[in-house]
Every structure is written in C-alpha cells, then in structure tokens.
Amino acid sequence: LSLHGKRYFHTWSRLAKTAEARSSVLMLQNPVNWEAGQEVVIVTSAIKDSIEYHQNEVRTVRAVHTSPPSGVGAIVYLTEPVDYSHIANSNYQVEVGLLTRTVKVQGSE
C-alpha cells in the first residue's frame, strides 16, 4: 500500500490585513501554494465564545496571488465573499486553515 500526495505549505496562516464582511479577498501573513477549488476555513474573531457568536466560515479558493505587496505572504481570492469581518490587528490576527488535501492511495495489485 502506498500513499502519495502533494505537500501544501503552509497549511494555515494568519490574516495580514482585516477581511471585511462581503470581501472575497484574504491577505495572509505567509506564502502558500494553495490551489483553486480547495476549501479553507476562516476562524471567527467574535469576542464571546458562544454558539450565538459562531462566525467560522468555510469558503472555496478561486485563485492565489503569490507575489503580493510587502508585508503580505499571499493573497487568496475566494469564490464567494465572507459573511463576517475577520480581524487582523497588532493584538490579534484570525487564522485561516487549508481544509482540502490531495492523497492517492495505491495498492500493489
């Protein structure tokens, strides 16, 4: 049995700039090699830890710009905008994680 797959890096990053509600652009702190069609999670920045304040969002990547301006590792364009604002400031930066992986399972026969 063999497992093969593409290595994605970083598998998570923090926002370099706040993503306002209705924006479909995420500016990340780290460079990434994510691809169109993959899913990401954008973690809530709601202060209260309660089910009523659940603002985690799952979105699909439309494109990734890997030559961003200074201070930004990568720009991720989403297929649809986020519903909530996700904060990036000097005290706190929301985490963005890659959910999709590509793995091929191969048997000997």
C-alpha positions in Angstrom: 0.0 0.0 0.0 1.4 3.4 -1.0 0.1 6.9 -0.2 1.1 9.8 -2.4 0.1 13.4 -2.3 1.1 17.0 -2.9 2.6 18.8 0.0 0.8 22.1 0.7 2.5 24.7 2.8 1.7 26.5 4.9 -1.4 24.6 5.8 -2.6 27.5 7.9 -1.7 31.1 8.3 -3.0 34.3 9.9 -4.5 37.3 8.2 -2.1 40.1 7.4 -5.0 42.5 7.0 -8.6 42.5 8.2 -11.1 40.8 5.8 -14.2 42.9 6.0 -17.7 41.4 5.6 -18.6 41.0 1.9 -14.9 40.8 0.9 -13.8 37.9 -1.2 -10.1 38.6 -0.7 -7.9 37.2 2.1 -4.4 38.7 2.7 -2.3 36.1 4.5 0.9 36.6 6.5 2.6 33.5 5.0 3.2 32.4 1.4 1.1 29.4 0.4 0.8 27.1 -2.5 -2.9 26.5 -2.3 -4.9 25.9 -5.4 -8.2 26.9 -7.0 -11.0 24.6 -5.8 -9.6 23.9 -2.4 -11.6 24.8 0.7 -10.4 27.0 3.6 -11.7 27.8 7.0 -11.6 31.4 8.3 -11.8 31.3 12.1 -14.2 33.6 14.0 -12.9 36.8 15.6 -16.1 37.2 17.7 -15.1 38.0 21.3 -17.7 35.9 23.0 -17.2 32.1 23.0 -20.8 31.1 22.4 -22.8 29.3 19.8 -24.7 32.5 19.1 -21.4 34.1 18.1 -20.3 31.3 15.8 -18.7 33.1 12.8 -16.3 30.4 11.4 -16.7 30.3 7.7 -15.7 27.7 5.0 -15.0 29.1 1.5 -13.6 27.8 -1.8 -10.4 29.3 -3.2 -10.8 30.9 -6.7 -7.1 31.9 -7.1 -3.9 32.6 -5.2 -1.6 35.5 -5.9 1.9 34.5 -4.8 3.7 37.9 -5.5 1.9 40.2 -3.1 2.9 43.6 -1.8 5.4 43.9 1.1 4.1 42.7 4.4 1.7 40.1 2.8 2.7 36.5 2.2 -0.1 35.6 -0.3 -3.4 36.9 -1.4 -6.2 34.4 -1.6 -9.3 35.1 -3.7 -12.5 33.3 -2.8 -15.3 32.2 -5.0 -17.8 34.0 -2.7 -17.4 36.7 -0.1 -17.2 36.2 3.7 -20.3 37.0 5.7 -18.5 38.4 8.7 -15.5 40.6 9.4 -12.3 38.7 10.3 -9.8 40.8 12.3 -6.1 41.3 11.8 -4.5 44.0 14.1 -1.4 44.3 16.3 -3.1 42.2 19.1 -4.9 39.5 17.2 -5.0 38.0 13.7 -7.6 35.5 12.6 -6.3 32.1 11.5 -7.1 30.7 8.0 -6.6 26.9 7.5 -6.5 24.8 4.4 -9.1 22.0 4.7 -8.6 20.2 1.4 -5.8 17.6 0.8 -5.0 15.5 -2.2 -4.0 11.9 -1.4 -3.7 9.0 -3.7 -3.9 5.5 -2.2 -2.2 2.9 -4.4 -2.1 -0.9 -3.9 0.4 -3.4 -5.3 -2.2 -5.1 -7.5 
